[in-house]
Amino acid sequence: MAQKKSFTKNLNPAMQFISTAEETKPEVKTETFIERAEAPKGYKLNPVYIETKSKRLQLLVQPSLYEKVKAIADRENKSVNELIHSILEEATREE
C-alpha cells in the first residue's frame, strides 16, 4: 500500500504555480523598439514613451459617409482604419 504524502518538509505542490513577491519580472529590451521607431527631426527617442499598443476608438458615422470613406480607402488600397488613422495624423500634425 502506498504511503501518504507528507507536505511538512516540502512546499504544497500548488505553490509551484503561484508567483511570489520575490520573483523578478523579465527585462524588456527597449533597443528593439528604438531600432524600429524614428524620432521626428530635432527630437530624441525616449524608450519610456514609445507607443507599443493601440487605443480602441468607437466611431459612429452615417452609412452614406462610411460608404464614401470605404470607397476612398479601396481606391488607395488601404483599410478604412488605415485611412482614418492617416487623416487624423495629418490633421493633428504640429508644424
C-alpha positions in Angstrom: 0.0 0.0 0.0 1.3 3.5 -0.9 2.3 5.8 1.8 0.5 9.2 2.3 2.4 12.2 1.1 3.8 14.5 3.8 3.8 18.2 2.9 5.6 19.2 6.1 9.1 19.1 4.5 8.2 20.3 1.1 6.0 23.2 -0.2 2.5 22.5 -1.3 2.6 21.5 -5.0 0.0 24.2 -5.8 2.5 26.8 -4.6 4.7 26.0 -7.7 2.0 27.7 -9.8 1.6 30.8 -7.6 4.0 33.7 -8.1 5.6 35.3 -5.1 6.7 38.9 -4.4 10.4 37.8 -4.6 10.2 36.8 -8.2 11.5 39.3 -10.7 9.9 40.2 -13.9 11.7 39.5 -17.2 13.5 42.5 -18.6 12.1 44.1 -21.7 14.7 45.1 -24.2 13.9 48.6 -25.3 16.6 48.6 -28.0 14.3 46.5 -30.3 11.6 49.3 -30.1 14.2 52.1 -30.7 15.5 50.4 -33.8 12.1 50.3 -35.4 10.9 53.8 -34.4 12.1 57.0 -35.8 12.0 60.3 -34.0 10.8 63.5 -35.8 13.6 65.9 -36.8 15.1 67.6 -33.8 13.7 65.1 -31.3 15.3 62.1 -29.4 13.6 58.9 -28.7 12.7 58.1 -25.1 12.0 54.3 -24.7 9.6 55.1 -21.9 7.3 57.0 -24.2 7.4 54.7 -27.3 3.9 53.6 -28.1 3.6 49.8 -28.3 -0.2 49.4 -28.0 -3.1 51.0 -29.7 -6.2 52.5 -28.2 -9.6 51.3 -29.4 -12.0 54.0 -30.6 -15.6 53.5 -31.4 -16.8 55.9 -34.1 -20.4 56.3 -35.1 -20.9 57.6 -38.7 -23.8 57.7 -41.0 -24.0 54.8 -43.6 -23.6 57.2 -46.5 -20.4 58.7 -45.0 -19.0 55.3 -44.3 -19.6 54.2 -47.9 -17.7 57.3 -49.1 -14.8 56.6 -46.8 -14.8 52.9 -47.8 -14.7 53.9 -51.5 -11.7 56.2 -50.9 -9.9 53.5 -48.9 -10.5 51.0 -51.7 -9.1 53.4 -54.2 -5.9 53.9 -52.1 -5.6 50.2 -51.4 -6.0 50.8 -47.6 -8.3 49.6 -44.9 -10.9 52.0 -43.5 -8.9 52.0 -40.3 -5.6 52.9 -42.0 -7.3 55.7 -44.0 -9.0 57.3 -40.9 -5.7 56.9 -39.0 -3.7 58.8 -41.7 -6.4 61.5 -41.9 -6.3 62.0 -38.1 -2.4 62.0 -38.1 -2.3 64.6 -40.8 -5.0 66.8 -39.1 -3.1 66.7 -35.7 0.4 67.1 -37.1 2.3 70.0 -35.4 4.4 72.1 -37.7 
